[in-house]
Each structure stands twice: as structure tokens, then as C-alpha cells.
Amino acid sequence: MSGNFRVGLIQMAMSAEPQQNVDKAAARVEEAARKGANVICLPELYRSQYFCQREDAALFDLAEPVPGPSTEKLSAVARKAGVSVVDPIFEKRAPGLYHNSAVILDGADRVGLYRKMHIPDDPAFYEKFYFTPGDMGFKAFDTRAGRIGALICWDQWYPEGARLTALQGASVLFYPTAIGWHPHEKERYGAAQRDAWKTIQRSHAIANGVYVASVNRVGREGDPGLEFWGTSFLCDPFGMIVAEGSIDKEEILIGEIDLARIEDVRRNWPFLRDRRIDAYGGIEKRFLDKE
């Protein structure tokens, strides 16, 4: 790892036209690079509106292979700007086999691929219909800026994925995301839901002594649809918010990954040192039933 670096988080709204979304994403990556970002992350499934609100086999046509049109476009932008990009896509792996994935671009090179491990199936988040769970495990990737991790949306609720990625040396965990409110729930539960979402990710930063970057979309999609709550943010290893977006505006957040900060927090909160790796048998089980 060469030293400190800056990350760019692209919070954007999606149109119904995939090419418009890809073109906008490319332009925002260029803008983030001009603002000094070295590693730039886009929202989950940014090429389209969030299609998982319903089950429709025709929507599999939105998927693309790796490499494919989106990754080629973003790779060209990354090469020209000299940056790395976390490029989340709807991946067509083979006929009838699809993943919710993130391609790690380092300039013109593809240096990694992550396939979303945890797949939700909730009202208006019918992802199990579309996505096969990832089979590559949790991974960290080397980029020209530093070693990073990439997980996706629903993964952010599970401490195991964050831990395994951090243990591979990632200094920042990126979570490209598509999360929002059901309109009928917002007034009663909205504030608590968004607060829980921020809290769990800040806890990953604290428990692992790493930065966490969550990148969400904004806007209302569908009728009644979902209202995506934005609030993209970067927090440091102490769980403190370094940069945070609004709930409803497109914007680019820039923040620094300070390696000395990681070292300092881990020295004073030595959670990795004090882990009882000899005592965690059973964590791999679904539930510890009574004998």
C-alpha cells in the first residue's frame, strides 16, 4: 500500500434508460477524479432503476457479461483518469445464471470481481428471483491506491462479511447499495430504519478498524414504489462520519483514507489482537440447537 488516498462516492438517481445511466455514471466518475478521488464507487445496479420491485423474467435482459458494455465504458474512463472504480453490475454469468456483482477496475485493468453473497427476499426487494448467491467468498483487492474491499447492499447487515474482508487487509470496505423506504412505512419507521442502516455499518468500521463507504441512490422509483434514501457516507475506523450525503440530492462525496488513523485506532482499540480465534467454533452453523 503506497499511502493515503481519497475516495469518491457517487450518489445518483436513475432514469428508465440504461444508456443514460451509464453515461451519467461515467461523467460522475470523471468529475470525482477531477476533485481528487483515487478510488470511486457507484451505487448498486446503477445501470437501471431498481427492477427487483417485481418478478418479471423479461428483466433478465438488463444483465450483461463481464467484460461487457458497462465495464468497458467505465474501464476506458478509469484508464484516462488514472483512477480505480468499484463498478456494480447485473452480471450474466451464463444462460439462466445471474449475479449481483461488483467489478473492480484499476485503470484499464480488471483486478477483481465480487458477487453479492447475501440475497434478500422482502416486499419490493425480490432479489432471490434474479440473483444467484455469490460463490467467490469475501475478498479484498489491490488497486493502485491501496487495498480495498467491496461488498454489496444486503451484505452490510452481516458482520461476518466485513470481518473476513478486513482480515484480508482492506483499509476501506465499499458497500454499493440500493435501499429506501416503502412509502406507507416511512412516517412511522423511516427514521429508525435509516438510523439502523447507518449504525450497523459504522459498527463494522469500529469492530475492524477500517473505513466504511456506503453508496446509495436517490429518488422515487415506481408507484407506489420505493423512495431511496440516499445518505451515502464515509466513516472512519472510530465510526465517526467523515462525509455524508443528503436523502434526496445527487452529489459526489470525497473523503480521505488515512492509514495512520487506522494504525492509531487499532493500537488503542486492539480488537483484532484480542479476538479469541480458538473459541468461535459454531459460528458457521445456522443455529446452535440444544443437544
C-alpha positions as CSV (number, residue, x, y, z in Angstrom):
1,M,0.0,0.0,0.0
2,S,1.6,3.3,-1.1
3,G,0.0,5.7,1.3
4,N,-3.2,7.7,2.0
5,F,-5.7,8.0,-0.8
6,R,-9.1,9.7,-1.5
7,V,-12.4,8.0,-2.3
8,G,-15.3,9.3,-4.3
9,L,-18.9,8.2,-3.6
10,I,-21.3,8.8,-6.4
11,Q,-24.9,9.3,-5.2
12,M,-27.2,9.5,-8.1
13,A,-30.8,9.0,-9.4
14,M,-31.5,6.5,-12.2
15,S,-33.6,7.0,-15.2
16,A,-35.6,4.3,-17.1
17,E,-32.9,4.4,-19.9
18,P,-29.9,2.2,-19.1
19,Q,-27.5,4.0,-21.5
20,Q,-28.4,7.3,-19.9
21,N,-27.5,5.9,-16.6
22,V,-24.2,4.5,-17.8
23,D,-23.3,7.8,-19.5
24,K,-24.2,9.8,-16.3
25,A,-22.1,7.4,-14.2
26,A,-19.1,7.8,-16.5
27,A,-19.4,11.6,-16.3
28,R,-19.7,11.5,-12.5
29,V,-16.6,9.3,-12.3
30,E,-14.7,11.8,-14.4
31,E,-15.9,14.6,-12.1
32,A,-14.9,12.7,-9.0
33,A,-11.5,12.2,-10.4
34,R,-11.1,15.9,-11.1
35,K,-12.0,16.5,-7.5
36,G,-9.1,14.3,-6.4
37,A,-10.7,10.9,-5.8
38,N,-8.4,7.9,-6.4
39,V,-11.0,5.2,-5.9
40,I,-14.6,5.8,-6.9
41,C,-17.7,3.8,-6.1
42,L,-21.0,3.8,-7.9
43,P,-24.4,2.7,-6.4
44,E,-25.6,-0.9,-6.7
45,L,-27.2,-1.7,-10.0
46,Y,-26.8,1.9,-11.2
47,R,-27.4,0.9,-14.9
48,S,-31.2,0.7,-14.3
49,Q,-33.9,1.6,-12.0
50,Y,-34.3,-0.9,-9.2
51,F,-36.1,-3.6,-11.1
52,C,-36.3,-6.1,-8.2
53,Q,-39.5,-4.4,-7.0
54,R,-41.3,-7.1,-9.1
55,E,-40.7,-10.5,-10.5
56,D,-40.5,-10.3,-14.3
57,A,-38.5,-12.7,-16.4
58,A,-38.2,-10.2,-19.2
59,L,-36.0,-8.0,-16.9
60,F,-33.2,-10.6,-17.1
61,D,-32.4,-8.8,-20.4
62,L,-30.9,-6.0,-18.3
63,A,-28.0,-8.3,-17.4
64,E,-24.6,-8.1,-19.1
65,P,-21.5,-10.3,-19.1
66,V,-18.1,-9.4,-17.7
67,P,-16.5,-7.8,-19.6
68,G,-19.5,-6.1,-21.1
69,P,-20.7,-2.6,-22.3
70,S,-20.7,-1.0,-18.8
71,T,-17.4,-2.3,-17.6
72,E,-15.8,-1.4,-20.9
73,K,-17.1,2.1,-20.8
74,L,-16.1,2.6,-17.2
75,S,-12.7,1.0,-17.8
76,A,-12.0,3.5,-20.5
77,V,-12.9,6.3,-18.2
78,A,-10.8,4.9,-15.3
79,R,-7.8,4.5,-17.6
80,K,-8.0,8.0,-18.9
81,A,-8.5,9.5,-15.4
82,G,-5.9,7.2,-13.8
83,V,-8.3,6.0,-11.1
84,S,-9.9,2.8,-9.7
85,V,-13.6,2.2,-9.9
86,V,-16.0,-0.1,-8.0
87,D,-18.4,-0.8,-10.8
88,P,-21.6,-2.7,-9.6
89,I,-23.4,-4.6,-12.4
90,F,-26.2,-7.1,-13.0
91,E,-23.9,-9.9,-14.2
92,K,-24.9,-12.5,-16.8
93,R,-22.6,-15.4,-16.0
94,A,-24.2,-18.0,-18.2
95,P,-27.6,-18.6,-19.7
96,G,-30.0,-18.7,-16.8
97,L,-27.3,-17.8,-14.2
98,Y,-27.1,-14.2,-13.0
99,H,-25.4,-12.4,-10.1
100,N,-25.5,-9.0,-8.5
101,S,-21.8,-8.2,-8.8
102,A,-19.1,-5.5,-8.5
103,V,-16.2,-5.3,-10.9
104,I,-13.1,-3.7,-9.5
105,L,-11.4,-1.6,-12.2
106,D,-7.9,-0.3,-11.8
107,G,-7.3,2.0,-14.7
108,A,-7.8,-0.2,-17.7
109,D,-7.3,-3.4,-15.8
110,R,-10.0,-5.6,-14.2
111,V,-8.4,-6.6,-10.9
112,G,-11.3,-8.2,-9.2
113,L,-14.9,-9.4,-9.2
114,Y,-17.2,-9.8,-6.2
115,R,-20.6,-11.5,-6.3
116,K,-23.1,-10.5,-3.7
117,M,-23.3,-13.2,-1.0
118,H,-26.4,-12.3,0.9
119,I,-29.6,-12.1,-1.3
120,P,-32.8,-10.6,0.2
121,D,-36.4,-11.5,-0.5
122,D,-38.6,-8.9,1.1
123,P,-41.6,-7.0,-0.3
124,A,-40.3,-4.8,-3.2
125,F,-36.8,-6.3,-2.8
126,Y,-37.4,-9.6,-4.6
127,E,-33.8,-10.3,-5.4
128,K,-33.8,-14.0,-5.0
129,F,-35.8,-14.2,-8.2
130,Y,-33.0,-12.6,-10.1
131,F,-29.7,-13.3,-8.4
132,T,-27.7,-16.5,-7.6
133,P,-25.8,-16.0,-4.3
134,G,-22.1,-15.4,-4.8
135,D,-19.7,-18.3,-4.8
136,M,-16.4,-16.4,-4.6
137,G,-16.4,-15.6,-0.9
138,F,-15.4,-12.3,0.6
139,K,-12.4,-10.7,-0.9
140,A,-10.0,-7.8,-0.7
141,F,-8.4,-6.3,-3.9
142,D,-5.2,-4.5,-4.6
143,T,-5.6,-1.2,-6.5
144,R,-3.0,1.4,-7.4
145,A,-4.3,3.5,-4.5
146,G,-4.5,0.7,-1.8
147,R,-6.1,-2.5,-0.8
148,I,-9.9,-2.3,-0.7
149,G,-12.9,-4.5,-0.1
150,A,-16.2,-4.5,-1.9
151,L,-19.5,-5.9,-0.6
152,I,-23.0,-5.1,-1.8
153,C,-26.1,-3.8,0.0
154,W,-27.7,-6.6,2.0
155,D,-24.2,-7.8,2.8
156,Q,-23.9,-4.7,5.0
157,W,-26.1,-6.2,7.7
158,Y,-23.8,-9.1,8.3
159,P,-20.7,-8.6,10.5
160,E,-19.1,-11.8,9.2
161,G,-18.5,-10.5,5.7
162,A,-17.0,-7.2,6.9
163,R,-14.7,-9.2,9.3
164,L,-13.5,-11.6,6.6
165,T,-12.8,-8.8,4.2
166,A,-11.0,-6.7,6.8
167,L,-8.8,-9.7,7.8
168,Q,-7.5,-9.8,4.2
169,G,-6.0,-6.3,4.7
170,A,-8.7,-4.0,3.2
171,S,-8.3,-0.4,4.5
172,V,-11.8,0.5,3.3
173,L,-15.0,-1.5,2.8
174,F,-17.2,-0.2,0.0
175,Y,-20.9,-1.1,0.1
176,P,-22.7,-0.1,-3.1
177,T,-26.3,0.0,-2.1
178,A,-30.0,0.3,-3.3
179,I,-32.0,0.9,-0.1
180,G,-35.1,3.0,0.6
181,W,-38.4,3.4,2.2
182,H,-41.8,1.8,1.4
183,P,-43.9,5.0,1.3
184,H,-46.5,3.6,3.7
185,E,-43.8,2.8,6.3
186,K,-41.8,6.0,6.1
187,E,-43.7,8.2,8.5
188,R,-43.7,5.5,11.3
189,Y,-40.5,3.6,10.8
190,G,-38.4,5.7,8.4
191,A,-36.1,7.4,10.8
192,A,-35.4,4.2,12.8
193,Q,-34.7,2.2,9.6
194,R,-32.2,4.7,8.2
195,D,-30.5,5.0,11.6
196,A,-30.2,1.2,12.0
197,W,-28.6,1.1,8.5
198,K,-26.0,3.7,9.4
199,T,-25.4,2.1,12.8
200,I,-24.6,-1.4,11.6
201,Q,-22.1,-0.1,9.0
202,R,-20.4,2.2,11.5
203,S,-20.1,-0.8,13.8
204,H,-18.2,-2.7,11.0
205,A,-15.7,0.2,10.9
206,I,-15.3,0.2,14.7
207,A,-15.0,-3.6,15.1
208,N,-12.5,-4.0,12.3
209,G,-10.5,-0.7,12.5
210,V,-11.3,0.2,8.9
211,Y,-13.1,2.9,6.9
212,V,-16.5,2.1,5.6
213,A,-18.0,3.7,2.5
214,S,-21.7,3.2,1.7
215,V,-23.0,4.5,-1.7
216,N,-26.8,4.7,-2.2
217,R,-29.1,6.0,-4.9
218,V,-31.8,8.7,-4.5
219,G,-35.2,9.3,-5.9
220,R,-38.6,7.6,-6.0
221,E,-38.9,4.7,-8.4
222,G,-42.3,3.1,-9.2
223,D,-45.8,3.8,-8.0
224,P,-46.1,3.4,-5.0
225,G,-42.6,2.1,-5.4
226,L,-39.6,2.8,-3.2
227,E,-38.2,6.1,-2.1
228,F,-34.4,5.6,-2.0
229,W,-33.0,7.5,1.0
230,G,-29.5,8.4,-0.3
231,T,-27.4,9.3,2.8
232,S,-24.3,7.9,1.2
233,F,-21.5,8.2,3.7
234,L,-17.9,7.6,4.6
235,C,-16.9,6.8,8.3
236,D,-13.5,6.3,9.8
237,P,-12.2,3.4,12.0
238,F,-13.6,5.2,15.1
239,G,-17.1,5.1,13.5
240,M,-17.1,8.9,13.0
241,I,-18.8,10.2,9.9
242,V,-16.2,11.9,7.6
243,A,-18.7,12.7,4.7
244,E,-22.4,12.3,4.3
245,G,-24.9,12.9,1.6
246,S,-28.5,14.2,1.7
247,I,-31.6,12.0,1.5
248,D,-32.7,13.3,-1.9
249,K,-30.0,15.0,-3.9
250,E,-27.5,13.7,-6.4
251,E,-24.0,14.5,-5.2
252,I,-20.3,13.4,-5.1
253,L,-18.7,12.9,-1.7
254,I,-15.0,13.0,-1.3
255,G,-13.1,11.7,1.7
256,E,-9.6,10.6,2.7
257,I,-8.5,7.2,3.7
258,D,-5.8,7.9,6.4
259,L,-3.7,4.9,7.0
260,A,-2.2,6.4,10.2
261,R,-5.7,6.8,11.5
262,I,-6.2,3.0,11.1
263,E,-3.0,2.3,12.9
264,D,-3.8,4.7,15.7
265,V,-7.3,3.3,16.3
266,R,-6.1,-0.3,16.2
267,R,-3.4,0.4,18.7
268,N,-5.8,1.9,21.2
269,W,-8.8,-0.4,20.4
270,P,-6.9,-3.7,19.7
271,F,-10.0,-5.7,18.8
272,L,-8.1,-7.7,16.2
273,R,-5.4,-8.6,18.7
274,D,-7.9,-9.7,21.4
275,R,-10.0,-11.9,19.2
276,R,-10.4,-15.4,20.6
277,I,-9.9,-17.3,17.4
278,D,-9.8,-20.6,19.3
279,A,-13.3,-20.1,20.8
280,Y,-15.6,-19.3,17.8
281,G,-16.5,-22.9,16.8
282,G,-20.1,-23.0,15.8
283,I,-20.2,-19.6,14.1
284,E,-20.5,-21.3,10.7
285,K,-23.8,-23.1,11.8
286,R,-27.3,-21.8,11.1
287,F,-28.3,-22.1,14.7
288,L,-26.8,-23.9,17.8
289,D,-29.7,-26.2,18.7
290,K,-29.8,-27.8,22.1
291,E,-28.3,-31.3,22.1
